[in-house]
Every structure is written in structure tokens, then in C-alpha cells.
Amino acid sequence: MIFTNFREIDKLGRIVISKDIRRHLNIHAGDVLQINAEGESIIIKKAEKKCLFCNADENLVELDGKSVCRDCVEKLRALT
Ligand SMILES: [Zn+2]
């Protein structure tokens, strides 16, 4: 399914992502989006949750809004 919207960018550089696209991609307020510029295009996608230290994407726990895997939690614990 392809969604196409035309949106005006505001003075602060913000755009609104339409409700139908947010619903389709399961994007909610507070989610983090990754924004890449590629040639003449801007690609916005939902950021994948990965471990802050090793980029693992499994066994994650949240700490102050950051994702850390349980292996790195154990490594940090061993430092103390
Ligand atoms: Zn990790």
C-alpha cells in the first residue's frame, strides 16, 4: 500500500505525518524516527530499538529511554 501526502514544512522545519500513515506504520507520540537524506530524498522510518552499546536487537531493557541488552547490563554490572 502506498500513501502519498503533500505537507507544508513550517518555520521551525516541522512537518505533520498524516494519521493514516502513522496508523499504517504503528507510529505513536514519543516514538523515535530515523531521518536520512539521500540525494534529493528524505527517508523517514521508525527507528529500530537496538542496544546502546553493541547494537543487539534482542533481550532489550529500557533505561532512561535508552535500550540496553541484558548481556551489556551484565557487563556493566561486573564493572561495579
Ligand atoms: Zn548490548
PDB file of the backbone (N, CA, C, O) and the ligand in Angstrom, with CONECT records:
HET     ZN  A 101       1
ATOM      1  N   MET A   1       0.852  -1.193   0.000  1.00  0.00           N
ATOM      2  CA  MET A   1       0.000   0.000   0.000  1.00  0.00           C
ATOM      3  C   MET A   1       0.888   1.243   0.000  1.00  0.00           C
ATOM      4  O   MET A   1       1.845   1.323   0.770  1.00  0.00           O
ATOM      5  N   ILE A   2       0.581   2.188  -0.840  1.00  0.00           N
ATOM      6  CA  ILE A   2       1.360   3.416  -0.930  1.00  0.00           C
ATOM      7  C   ILE A   2       0.515   4.585  -0.450  1.00  0.00           C
ATOM      8  O   ILE A   2      -0.623   4.762  -0.886  1.00  0.00           O
ATOM      9  N   PHE A   3       1.073   5.374   0.443  1.00  0.00           N
ATOM     10  CA  PHE A   3       0.420   6.582   0.917  1.00  0.00           C
ATOM     11  C   PHE A   3       1.209   7.772   0.396  1.00  0.00           C
ATOM     12  O   PHE A   3       2.434   7.800   0.510  1.00  0.00           O
ATOM     13  N   THR A   4       0.544   8.725  -0.158  1.00  0.00           N
ATOM     14  CA  THR A   4       1.202   9.952  -0.599  1.00  0.00           C
ATOM     15  C   THR A   4       0.455  11.141  -0.027  1.00  0.00           C
ATOM     16  O   THR A   4      -0.753  11.280  -0.218  1.00  0.00           O
ATOM     17  N   ASN A   5       1.182  11.996   0.676  1.00  0.00           N
ATOM     18  CA  ASN A   5       0.616  13.226   1.217  1.00  0.00           C
ATOM     19  C   ASN A   5       1.485  14.387   0.779  1.00  0.00           C
ATOM     20  O   ASN A   5       2.683  14.222   0.548  1.00  0.00           O
ATOM     21  N   PHE A   6       0.896  15.540   0.667  1.00  0.00           N
ATOM     22  CA  PHE A   6       1.659  16.761   0.423  1.00  0.00           C
ATOM     23  C   PHE A   6       1.495  17.636   1.651  1.00  0.00           C
ATOM     24  O   PHE A   6       0.378  18.013   2.003  1.00  0.00           O
ATOM     25  N   ARG A   7       2.588  17.956   2.297  1.00  0.00           N
ATOM     26  CA  ARG A   7       2.561  18.735   3.529  1.00  0.00           C
ATOM     27  C   ARG A   7       3.509  19.912   3.416  1.00  0.00           C
ATOM     28  O   ARG A   7       4.585  19.813   2.826  1.00  0.00           O
ATOM     29  N   GLU A   8       3.089  21.027   3.993  1.00  0.00           N
ATOM     30  CA  GLU A   8       3.943  22.211   4.032  1.00  0.00           C
ATOM     31  C   GLU A   8       4.831  22.147   5.271  1.00  0.00           C
ATOM     32  O   GLU A   8       4.365  21.836   6.367  1.00  0.00           O
ATOM     33  N   ILE A   9       6.098  22.442   5.084  1.00  0.00           N
ATOM     34  CA  ILE A   9       7.021  22.475   6.213  1.00  0.00           C
ATOM     35  C   ILE A   9       6.862  23.827   6.922  1.00  0.00           C
ATOM     36  O   ILE A   9       6.741  24.852   6.251  1.00  0.00           O
ATOM     37  N   ASP A  10       6.859  23.854   8.261  1.00  0.00           N
ATOM     38  CA  ASP A  10       6.642  25.116   8.958  1.00  0.00           C
ATOM     39  C   ASP A  10       7.966  25.857   9.198  1.00  0.00           C
ATOM     40  O   ASP A  10       9.034  25.379   8.814  1.00  0.00           O
ATOM     41  N   LYS A  11       7.880  27.010   9.827  1.00  0.00           N
ATOM     42  CA  LYS A  11       9.064  27.857  10.010  1.00  0.00           C
ATOM     43  C   LYS A  11      10.166  27.177  10.815  1.00  0.00           C
ATOM     44  O   LYS A  11      11.343  27.505  10.665  1.00  0.00           O
ATOM     45  N   LEU A  12       9.780  26.227  11.671  1.00  0.00           N
ATOM     46  CA  LEU A  12      10.756  25.525  12.502  1.00  0.00           C
ATOM     47  C   LEU A  12      11.244  24.223  11.866  1.00  0.00           C
ATOM     48  O   LEU A  12      11.988  23.462  12.485  1.00  0.00           O
ATOM     49  N   GLY A  13      10.819  23.976  10.626  1.00  0.00           N
ATOM     50  CA  GLY A  13      11.265  22.779   9.916  1.00  0.00           C
ATOM     51  C   GLY A  13      10.428  21.551  10.192  1.00  0.00           C
ATOM     52  O   GLY A  13      10.828  20.439   9.849  1.00  0.00           O
ATOM     53  N   ARG A  14       9.268  21.734  10.809  1.00  0.00           N
ATOM     54  CA  ARG A  14       8.437  20.579  11.168  1.00  0.00           C
ATOM     55  C   ARG A  14       7.433  20.252  10.062  1.00  0.00           C
ATOM     56  O   ARG A  14       6.976  21.121   9.320  1.00  0.00           O
ATOM     57  N   ILE A  15       7.114  18.970   9.989  1.00  0.00           N
ATOM     58  CA  ILE A  15       6.020  18.505   9.136  1.00  0.00           C
ATOM     59  C   ILE A  15       5.125  17.607   9.972  1.00  0.00           C
ATOM     60  O   ILE A  15       5.537  17.091  11.011  1.00  0.00           O
ATOM     61  N   VAL A  16       3.914  17.432   9.515  1.00  0.00           N
ATOM     62  CA  VAL A  16       2.986  16.514  10.180  1.00  0.00           C
ATOM     63  C   VAL A  16       2.896  15.240   9.349  1.00  0.00           C
ATOM     64  O   VAL A  16       2.679  15.295   8.139  1.00  0.00           O
ATOM     65  N   ILE A  17       3.062  14.111   9.991  1.00  0.00           N
ATOM     66  CA  ILE A  17       2.857  12.823   9.328  1.00  0.00           C
ATOM     67  C   ILE A  17       1.394  12.463   9.512  1.00  0.00           C
ATOM     68  O   ILE A  17       0.895  12.397  10.635  1.00  0.00           O
ATOM     69  N   SER A  18       0.712  12.232   8.400  1.00  0.00           N
ATOM     70  CA  SER A  18      -0.742  12.052   8.464  1.00  0.00           C
ATOM     71  C   SER A  18      -1.139  10.857   9.327  1.00  0.00           C
ATOM     72  O   SER A  18      -0.380   9.905   9.509  1.00  0.00           O
ATOM     73  N   LYS A  19      -2.344  10.948   9.843  1.00  0.00           N
ATOM     74  CA  LYS A  19      -2.858   9.909  10.729  1.00  0.00           C
ATOM     75  C   LYS A  19      -2.891   8.547  10.037  1.00  0.00           C
ATOM     76  O   LYS A  19      -2.601   7.527  10.662  1.00  0.00           O
ATOM     77  N   ASP A  20      -3.247   8.525   8.730  1.00  0.00           N
ATOM     78  CA  ASP A  20      -3.315   7.227   8.047  1.00  0.00           C
ATOM     79  C   ASP A  20      -1.942   6.578   7.934  1.00  0.00           C
ATOM     80  O   ASP A  20      -1.832   5.356   8.033  1.00  0.00           O
ATOM     81  N   ILE A  21      -0.894   7.369   7.728  1.00  0.00           N
ATOM     82  CA  ILE A  21       0.456   6.802   7.661  1.00  0.00           C
ATOM     83  C   ILE A  21       0.915   6.361   9.044  1.00  0.00           C
ATOM     84  O   ILE A  21       1.513   5.295   9.191  1.00  0.00           O
ATOM     85  N   ARG A  22       0.634   7.186  10.067  1.00  0.00           N
ATOM     86  CA  ARG A  22       1.023   6.803  11.434  1.00  0.00           C
ATOM     87  C   ARG A  22       0.333   5.504  11.845  1.00  0.00           C
ATOM     88  O   ARG A  22       0.938   4.629  12.465  1.00  0.00           O
ATOM     89  N   ARG A  23      -0.928   5.400  11.490  1.00  0.00           N
ATOM     90  CA  ARG A  23      -1.671   4.186  11.844  1.00  0.00           C
ATOM     91  C   ARG A  23      -1.110   2.984  11.080  1.00  0.00           C
ATOM     92  O   ARG A  23      -0.931   1.909  11.653  1.00  0.00           O
ATOM     93  N   HIS A  24      -0.834   3.166   9.788  1.00  0.00           N
ATOM     94  CA  HIS A  24      -0.306   2.075   8.968  1.00  0.00           C
ATOM     95  C   HIS A  24       1.039   1.576   9.491  1.00  0.00           C
ATOM     96  O   HIS A  24       1.305   0.375   9.470  1.00  0.00           O
ATOM     97  N   LEU A  25       1.889   2.495   9.963  1.00  0.00           N
ATOM     98  CA  LEU A  25       3.229   2.122  10.420  1.00  0.00           C
ATOM     99  C   LEU A  25       3.322   1.959  11.937  1.00  0.00           C
ATOM    100  O   LEU A  25       4.403   1.764  12.493  1.00  0.00           O
ATOM    101  N   ASN A  26       2.152   2.044  12.597  1.00  0.00           N
ATOM    102  CA  ASN A  26       2.105   1.866  14.049  1.00  0.00           C
ATOM    103  C   ASN A  26       3.053   2.845  14.768  1.00  0.00           C
ATOM    104  O   ASN A  26       3.818   2.459  15.652  1.00  0.00           O
ATOM    105  N   ILE A  27       2.976   4.103  14.366  1.00  0.00           N
ATOM    106  CA  ILE A  27       3.798   5.157  14.959  1.00  0.00           C
ATOM    107  C   ILE A  27       2.941   5.935  15.946  1.00  0.00           C
ATOM    108  O   ILE A  27       1.830   6.365  15.633  1.00  0.00           O
ATOM    109  N   HIS A  28       3.489   6.104  17.154  1.00  0.00           N
ATOM    110  CA  HIS A  28       2.752   6.803  18.211  1.00  0.00           C
ATOM    111  C   HIS A  28       3.592   7.958  18.746  1.00  0.00           C
ATOM    112  O   HIS A  28       4.810   7.994  18.566  1.00  0.00           O
ATOM    113  N   ALA A  29       2.921   8.902  19.407  1.00  0.00           N
ATOM    114  CA  ALA A  29       3.628  10.027  20.028  1.00  0.00           C
ATOM    115  C   ALA A  29       4.710   9.473  20.950  1.00  0.00           C
ATOM    116  O   ALA A  29       4.465   8.550  21.727  1.00  0.00           O
ATOM    117  N   GLY A  30       5.912  10.047  20.856  1.00  0.00           N
ATOM    118  CA  GLY A  30       7.015   9.597  21.700  1.00  0.00           C
ATOM    119  C   GLY A  30       7.924   8.588  21.003  1.00  0.00           C
ATOM    120  O   GLY A  30       9.046   8.360  21.457  1.00  0.00           O
ATOM    121  N   ASP A  31       7.458   7.972  19.898  1.00  0.00           N
ATOM    122  CA  ASP A  31       8.327   7.059  19.149  1.00  0.00           C
ATOM    123  C   ASP A  31       9.474   7.848  18.531  1.00  0.00           C
ATOM    124  O   ASP A  31       9.341   9.041  18.258  1.00  0.00           O
ATOM    125  N   VAL A  32      10.584   7.187  18.317  1.00  0.00           N
ATOM    126  CA  VAL A  32      11.747   7.822  17.694  1.00  0.00           C
ATOM    127  C   VAL A  32      11.763   7.454  16.219  1.00  0.00           C
ATOM    128  O   VAL A  32      11.615   6.286  15.860  1.00  0.00           O
ATOM    129  N   LEU A  33      11.942   8.457  15.368  1.00  0.00           N
ATOM    130  CA  LEU A  33      12.032   8.236  13.928  1.00  0.00           C
ATOM    131  C   LEU A  33      13.449   8.539  13.461  1.00  0.00           C
ATOM    132  O   LEU A  33      14.098   9.465  13.946  1.00  0.00           O
ATOM    133  N   GLN A  34      13.908   7.746  12.518  1.00  0.00           N
ATOM    134  CA  GLN A  34      15.231   7.958  11.931  1.00  0.00           C
ATOM    135  C   GLN A  34      15.034   8.707  10.629  1.00  0.00           C
ATOM    136  O   GLN A  34      14.230   8.291   9.794  1.00  0.00           O
ATOM    137  N   ILE A  35      15.761   9.819  10.437  1.00  0.00           N
ATOM    138  CA  ILE A  35      15.617  10.654   9.250  1.00  0.00           C
ATOM    139  C   ILE A  35      16.937  10.658   8.492  1.00  0.00           C
ATOM    140  O   ILE A  35      17.969  11.073   9.020  1.00  0.00           O
ATOM    141  N   ASN A  36      16.891  10.191   7.246  1.00  0.00           N
ATOM    142  CA  ASN A  36      18.090  10.170   6.411  1.00  0.00           C
ATOM    143  C   ASN A  36      17.850  11.004   5.161  1.00  0.00           C
ATOM    144  O   ASN A  36      16.756  10.994   4.597  1.00  0.00           O
ATOM    145  N   ALA A  37      18.874  11.722   4.736  1.00  0.00           N
ATOM    146  CA  ALA A  37      18.826  12.433   3.454  1.00  0.00           C
ATOM    147  C   ALA A  37      19.640  11.613   2.464  1.00  0.00           C
ATOM    148  O   ALA A  37      20.781  11.240   2.737  1.00  0.00           O
ATOM    149  N   GLU A  38      19.039  11.337   1.309  1.00  0.00           N
ATOM    150  CA  GLU A  38      19.704  10.523   0.299  1.00  0.00           C
ATOM    151  C   GLU A  38      19.429  11.166  -1.045  1.00  0.00           C
ATOM    152  O   GLU A  38      18.306  11.111  -1.545  1.00  0.00           O
ATOM    153  N   GLY A  39      20.450  11.779  -1.636  1.00  0.00           N
ATOM    154  CA  GLY A  39      20.235  12.505  -2.888  1.00  0.00           C
ATOM    155  C   GLY A  39      19.230  13.619  -2.659  1.00  0.00           C
ATOM    156  O   GLY A  39      19.433  14.475  -1.797  1.00  0.00           O
ATOM    157  N   GLU A  40      18.145  13.613  -3.425  1.00  0.00           N
ATOM    158  CA  GLU A  40      17.097  14.636  -3.297  1.00  0.00           C
ATOM    159  C   GLU A  40      15.951  14.172  -2.396  1.00  0.00           C
ATOM    160  O   GLU A  40      14.933  14.855  -2.277  1.00  0.00           O
ATOM    161  N   SER A  41      16.120  13.014  -1.768  1.00  0.00           N
ATOM    162  CA  SER A  41      15.033  12.446  -0.974  1.00  0.00           C
ATOM    163  C   SER A  41      15.341  12.484   0.521  1.00  0.00           C
ATOM    164  O   SER A  41      16.496  12.437   0.943  1.00  0.00           O
ATOM    165  N   ILE A  42      14.277  12.571   1.298  1.00  0.00           N
ATOM    166  CA  ILE A  42      14.364  12.431   2.744  1.00  0.00           C
ATOM    167  C   ILE A  42      13.618  11.158   3.097  1.00  0.00           C
ATOM    168  O   ILE A  42      12.448  10.996   2.750  1.00  0.00           O
ATOM    169  N   ILE A  43      14.300  10.255   3.789  1.00  0.00           N
ATOM    170  CA  ILE A  43      13.688   8.980   4.158  1.00  0.00           C
ATOM    171  C   ILE A  43      13.472   8.982   5.664  1.00  0.00           C
ATOM    172  O   ILE A  43      14.419   9.128   6.437  1.00  0.00           O
ATOM    173  N   ILE A  44      12.242   8.820   6.065  1.00  0.00           N
ATOM    174  CA  ILE A  44      11.888   8.811   7.489  1.00  0.00           C
ATOM    175  C   ILE A  44      11.361   7.427   7.810  1.00  0.00           C
ATOM    176  O   ILE A  44      10.414   6.958   7.178  1.00  0.00           O
ATOM    177  N   LYS A  45      11.969   6.768   8.792  1.00  0.00           N
ATOM    178  CA  LYS A  45      11.443   5.458   9.184  1.00  0.00           C
ATOM    179  C   LYS A  45      11.505   5.317  10.692  1.00  0.00           C
ATOM    180  O   LYS A  45      12.279   5.983  11.378  1.00  0.00           O
ATOM    181  N   LYS A  46      10.671   4.434  11.172  1.00  0.00           N
ATOM    182  CA  LYS A  46      10.623   4.178  12.597  1.00  0.00           C
ATOM    183  C   LYS A  46      11.967   3.607  13.024  1.00  0.00           C
ATOM    184  O   LYS A  46      12.444   2.633  12.441  1.00  0.00           O
ATOM    185  N   ALA A  47      12.572   4.200  14.024  1.00  0.00           N
ATOM    186  CA  ALA A  47      13.875   3.737  14.478  1.00  0.00           C
ATOM    187  C   ALA A  47      13.727   2.368  15.123  1.00  0.00           C
ATOM    188  O   ALA A  47      12.812   2.126  15.910  1.00  0.00           O
ATOM    189  N   GLU A  48      14.643   1.484  14.773  1.00  0.00           N
ATOM    190  CA  GLU A  48      14.637   0.166  15.390  1.00  0.00           C
ATOM    191  C   GLU A  48      15.300   0.284  16.745  1.00  0.00           C
ATOM    192  O   GLU A  48      16.282   1.006  16.917  1.00  0.00           O
ATOM    193  N   LYS A  49      14.754  -0.427  17.689  1.00  0.00           N
ATOM    194  CA  LYS A  49      15.371  -0.413  19.008  1.00  0.00           C
ATOM    195  C   LYS A  49      16.565  -1.344  19.000  1.00  0.00           C
ATOM    196  O   LYS A  49      16.457  -2.525  18.669  1.00  0.00           O
ATOM    197  N   LYS A  50      17.705  -0.786  19.373  1.00  0.00           N
ATOM    198  CA  LYS A  50      18.940  -1.560  19.444  1.00  0.00           C
ATOM    199  C   LYS A  50      19.685  -1.197  20.715  1.00  0.00           C
ATOM    200  O   LYS A  50      19.486  -0.123  21.283  1.00  0.00           O
ATOM    201  N   CYS A  51      20.536  -2.095  21.148  1.00  0.00           N
ATOM    202  CA  CYS A  51      21.332  -1.854  22.353  1.00  0.00           C
ATOM    203  C   CYS A  51      22.248  -0.651  22.119  1.00  0.00           C
ATOM    204  O   CYS A  51      22.906  -0.551  21.083  1.00  0.00           O
ATOM    205  N   LEU A  52      22.277   0.234  23.070  1.00  0.00           N
ATOM    206  CA  LEU A  52      23.098   1.434  23.010  1.00  0.00           C
ATOM    207  C   LEU A  52      24.573   1.097  22.822  1.00  0.00           C
ATOM    208  O   LEU A  52      25.309   1.869  22.208  1.00  0.00           O
ATOM    209  N   PHE A  53      25.013  -0.049  23.345  1.00  0.00           N
ATOM    210  CA  PHE A  53      26.437  -0.384  23.344  1.00  0.00           C
ATOM    211  C   PHE A  53      26.851  -1.319  22.212  1.00  0.00           C
ATOM    212  O   PHE A  53      27.896  -1.113  21.594  1.00  0.00           O
ATOM    213  N   CYS A  54      26.040  -2.351  21.931  1.00  0.00           N
ATOM    214  CA  CYS A  54      26.505  -3.372  20.972  1.00  0.00           C
ATOM    215  C   CYS A  54      25.578  -3.532  19.763  1.00  0.00           C
ATOM    216  O   CYS A  54      25.847  -4.369  18.900  1.00  0.00           O
ATOM    217  N   ASN A  55      24.500  -2.754  19.679  1.00  0.00           N
ATOM    218  CA  ASN A  55      23.538  -2.808  18.565  1.00  0.00           C
ATOM    219  C   ASN A  55      22.706  -4.088  18.507  1.00  0.00           C
ATOM    220  O   ASN A  55      22.028  -4.324  17.507  1.00  0.00           O
ATOM    221  N   ALA A  56      22.739  -4.916  19.541  1.00  0.00           N
ATOM    222  CA  ALA A  56      21.869  -6.100  19.566  1.00  0.00           C
ATOM    223  C   ALA A  56      20.411  -5.634  19.556  1.00  0.00           C
ATOM    224  O   ALA A  56      20.077  -4.571  20.078  1.00  0.00           O
ATOM    225  N   ASP A  57      19.551  -6.464  18.944  1.00  0.00           N
ATOM    226  CA  ASP A  57      18.142  -6.072  18.889  1.00  0.00           C
ATOM    227  C   ASP A  57      17.226  -7.023  19.668  1.00  0.00           C
ATOM    228  O   ASP A  57      16.004  -6.984  19.521  1.00  0.00           O
ATOM    229  N   GLU A  58      17.828  -7.865  20.485  1.00  0.00           N
ATOM    230  CA  GLU A  58      17.050  -8.808  21.296  1.00  0.00           C
ATOM    231  C   GLU A  58      17.387  -8.641  22.760  1.00  0.00           C
ATOM    232  O   GLU A  58      18.436  -8.110  23.123  1.00  0.00           O
ATOM    233  N   ASN A  59      16.470  -9.107  23.593  1.00  0.00           N
ATOM    234  CA  ASN A  59      16.655  -9.081  25.054  1.00  0.00           C
ATOM    235  C   ASN A  59      16.981  -7.677  25.561  1.00  0.00           C
ATOM    236  O   ASN A  59      17.913  -7.489  26.343  1.00  0.00           O
ATOM    237  N   LEU A  60      16.208  -6.705  25.110  1.00  0.00           N
ATOM    238  CA  LEU A  60      16.472  -5.314  25.484  1.00  0.00           C
ATOM    239  C   LEU A  60      15.672  -4.917  26.719  1.00  0.00           C
ATOM    240  O   LEU A  60      14.545  -5.367  26.924  1.00  0.00           O
ATOM    241  N   VAL A  61      16.270  -4.081  27.517  1.00  0.00           N
ATOM    242  CA  VAL A  61      15.576  -3.441  28.628  1.00  0.00           C
ATOM    243  C   VAL A  61      15.724  -1.937  28.435  1.00  0.00           C
ATOM    244  O   VAL A  61      16.683  -1.474  27.818  1.00  0.00           O
ATOM    245  N   GLU A  62      14.784  -1.190  28.956  1.00  0.00           N
ATOM    246  CA  GLU A  62      14.801   0.267  28.818  1.00  0.00           C
ATOM    247  C   GLU A  62      15.398   0.899  30.073  1.00  0.00           C
ATOM    248  O   GLU A  62      15.034   0.534  31.191  1.00  0.00           O
ATOM    249  N   LEU A  63      16.304   1.835  29.886  1.00  0.00           N
ATOM    250  CA  LEU A  63      16.900   2.565  30.994  1.00  0.00           C
ATOM    251  C   LEU A  63      16.929   4.039  30.616  1.00  0.00           C
ATOM    252  O   LEU A  63      17.665   4.437  29.713  1.00  0.00           O
ATOM    253  N   ASP A  64      16.143   4.837  31.294  1.00  0.00           N
ATOM    254  CA  ASP A  64      16.055   6.265  30.999  1.00  0.00           C
ATOM    255  C   ASP A  64      15.825   6.535  29.513  1.00  0.00           C
ATOM    256  O   ASP A  64      16.441   7.432  28.937  1.00  0.00           O
ATOM    257  N   GLY A  65      14.936   5.758  28.899  1.00  0.00           N
ATOM    258  CA  GLY A  65      14.585   5.960  27.496  1.00  0.00           C
ATOM    259  C   GLY A  65      15.577   5.380  26.511  1.00  0.00           C
ATOM    260  O   GLY A  65      15.391   5.521  25.302  1.00  0.00           O
ATOM    261  N   LYS A  66      16.628   4.732  26.992  1.00  0.00           N
ATOM    262  CA  LYS A  66      17.623   4.095  26.114  1.00  0.00           C
ATOM    263  C   LYS A  66      17.468   2.584  26.215  1.00  0.00           C
ATOM    264  O   LYS A  66      17.085   2.063  27.262  1.00  0.00           O
ATOM    265  N   SER A  67      17.766   1.880  25.123  1.00  0.00           N
ATOM    266  CA  SER A  67      17.702   0.426  25.113  1.00  0.00           C
ATOM    267  C   SER A  67      19.089  -0.148  25.368  1.00  0.00           C
ATOM    268  O   SER A  67      20.076   0.283  24.773  1.00  0.00           O
ATOM    269  N   VAL A  68      19.144  -1.128  26.264  1.00  0.00           N
ATOM    270  CA  VAL A  68      20.392  -1.825  26.569  1.00  0.00           C
ATOM    271  C   VAL A  68      20.068  -3.319  26.633  1.00  0.00           C
ATOM    272  O   VAL A  68      19.073  -3.716  27.239  1.00  0.00           O
ATOM    273  N   CYS A  69      20.914  -4.147  26.005  1.00  0.00           N
ATOM    274  CA  CYS A  69      20.638  -5.592  26.033  1.00  0.00           C
ATOM    275  C   CYS A  69      21.076  -6.161  27.381  1.00  0.00           C
ATOM    276  O   CYS A  69      21.886  -5.569  28.093  1.00  0.00           O
ATOM    277  N   ARG A  70      20.521  -7.319  27.707  1.00  0.00           N
ATOM    278  CA  ARG A  70      20.815  -7.926  29.011  1.00  0.00           C
ATOM    279  C   ARG A  70      22.291  -8.312  29.131  1.00  0.00           C
ATOM    280  O   ARG A  70      22.843  -8.265  30.230  1.00  0.00           O
ATOM    281  N   ASP A  71      22.944  -8.693  28.022  1.00  0.00           N
ATOM    282  CA  ASP A  71      24.378  -9.022  28.081  1.00  0.00           C
ATOM    283  C   ASP A  71      25.190  -7.794  28.509  1.00  0.00           C
ATOM    284  O   ASP A  71      26.095  -7.900  29.337  1.00  0.00           O
ATOM    285  N   CYS A  72      24.858  -6.625  27.938  1.00  0.00           N
ATOM    286  CA  CYS A  72      25.595  -5.417  28.297  1.00  0.00           C
ATOM    287  C   CYS A  72      25.262  -4.974  29.717  1.00  0.00           C
ATOM    288  O   CYS A  72      26.109  -4.419  30.417  1.00  0.00           O
ATOM    289  N   VAL A  73      24.013  -5.223  30.142  1.00  0.00           N
ATOM    290  CA  VAL A  73      23.663  -4.926  31.533  1.00  0.00           C
ATOM    291  C   VAL A  73      24.565  -5.741  32.456  1.00  0.00           C
ATOM    292  O   VAL A  73      25.065  -5.230  33.458  1.00  0.00           O
ATOM    293  N   GLU A  74      24.769  -7.017  32.107  1.00  0.00           N
ATOM    294  CA  GLU A  74      25.631  -7.873  32.943  1.00  0.00           C
ATOM    295  C   GLU A  74      27.081  -7.388  32.924  1.00  0.00           C
ATOM    296  O   GLU A  74      27.757  -7.400  33.952  1.00  0.00           O
ATOM    297  N   LYS A  75      27.559  -6.959  31.741  1.00  0.00           N
ATOM    298  CA  LYS A  75      28.928  -6.431  31.647  1.00  0.00           C
ATOM    299  C   LYS A  75      29.084  -5.177  32.502  1.00  0.00           C
ATOM    300  O   LYS A  75      30.101  -4.989  33.171  1.00  0.00           O
ATOM    301  N   LEU A  76      28.057  -4.316  32.470  1.00  0.00           N
ATOM    302  CA  LEU A  76      28.108  -3.103  33.287  1.00  0.00           C
ATOM    303  C   LEU A  76      28.084  -3.449  34.771  1.00  0.00           C
ATOM    304  O   LEU A  76      28.783  -2.843  35.583  1.00  0.00           O
ATOM    305  N   ARG A  77      27.264  -4.438  35.098  1.00  0.00           N
ATOM    306  CA  ARG A  77      27.163  -4.857  36.489  1.00  0.00           C
ATOM    307  C   ARG A  77      28.514  -5.373  36.990  1.00  0.00           C
ATOM    308  O   ARG A  77      28.877  -5.141  38.143  1.00  0.00           O
ATOM    309  N   ALA A  78      29.255  -6.070  36.131  1.00  0.00           N
ATOM    310  CA  ALA A  78      30.550  -6.625  36.515  1.00  0.00           C
ATOM    311  C   ALA A  78      31.590  -5.531  36.774  1.00  0.00           C
ATOM    312  O   ALA A  78      32.578  -5.761  37.471  1.00  0.00           O
ATOM    313  N   LEU A  79      31.361  -4.347  36.213  1.00  0.00           N
ATOM    314  CA  LEU A  79      32.306  -3.242  36.427  1.00  0.00           C
ATOM    315  C   LEU A  79      32.205  -2.630  37.807  1.00  0.00           C
ATOM    316  O   LEU A  79      33.140  -1.991  38.290  1.00  0.00           O
ATOM    317  N   THR A  80      31.052  -2.833  38.438  1.00  0.00           N
ATOM    318  CA  THR A  80      30.847  -2.183  39.751  1.00  0.00           C
ATOM    319  C   THR A  80      31.290  -3.042  40.892  1.00  0.00           C
ATOM    320  O   THR A  80      31.182  -2.636  42.050  1.00  0.00           O
TER     321      THR A  80
HETATM  322 ZN    ZN A 101      24.413  -4.774  24.219  1.00  0.00          ZN2+
END
